[in-house]
Amino acid sequence: MSFCAFDNPPPLEFPCDYPIKIMGKACETFEAEMVALIREHAPNLGEGAVSVRPSTGGKYMAITVRLVAESRPQVEAITAALLAHPKVIMSL
């Protein structure tokens, strides 16, 4: 049997820098809605923590949010809220 680093990833130590990628259909309010949703769970989200990249055809948007995660439950709550949002196609 071989060992793979993906079998047992090291546990995160909180607080830690934690990037979140969000993909959705491009619209004027998508970025603001995602930032507001994340701020509900991470009110200390810093200025400049968000970057946005449109897809080549402009139909989709990819948002990267870099936050300082305080706990695993916080990360899980953010992930659940993002995945429940109707405009979110995928979150990593």
N, C-alpha and C positions, 0 to 999 in steps of 0.2 A: 504494500500500500504506500502511495506517495503522499507527501504533505503538500498542500496548496495553501498559500497565504489567504485565499478567499474562503477557505473552510472555517477558519477561526480568526476573523479580523480582530485587531486589538480593540478593547473597549475605549470609548471616548472618555476623556477626562474633562469634566465641566468645571468652570466655564471654558469654552473653546471657540475659535473661529469656525463658522459653519456656513458654507455657501449653499444656497438653494437656487435651483434652476426651475423656471416656470415657463411652459410653452402654452400658447393659446392663439386664437384667431385675432388678427390685428384689429383694434378699434381704438378710438380716441381715449376711452376711459380705462383700458385694460391695466396699464401701468399704475395709475392712481388707485384702482380697486385692489390690486395685489399688494401694494405698499400699505394701504389702510388695513387690509386683512392681516398682514404680518405684524403691523404695529399693535394690533389688538393683543397679540401674544408676546411681542418684544417691543415695548414702548421706547426703549433706549436705542432703537435703530438709528445709526448715525447718518449724517448727511454724506452724500457721495457713496453710500452703500449699495446703490442700485445702478445697474447698467442694462441698457436695452439694445437689442439687435433685431432688426426686421429680417424676415426671410428674403431670399433673392427676389422672389416674385411679389413680396410685400403683403402676402395673404396671412402670414403668421408673425408672431413676435416671440422672442426669447428674452426673458428677463432673468438676470442673475442678481440675487440679493445676498450680500455678505453681512452676516450678523454675528454677534457674540452670543452663542447659545448658553443658557444658564443651566439647563437640565435636559435629560432625555424626555420627560413628560412635555416640556415646552416644545421640543422639536417634533414630537409625535402630534401634539395639538395643532401646530402650524401645518404639518403635512396633511392631517385629516381635513382641516379647514380648506386648504388649497384644493385637494382632490374632490371636495364636495361642491366647489364653486363651479357653476355651469359654464363659465368661459375658459376654464383650465382644461387643456387637452392632456397635459402630462406635467408631472413635477418630479424632480430628482433631488 
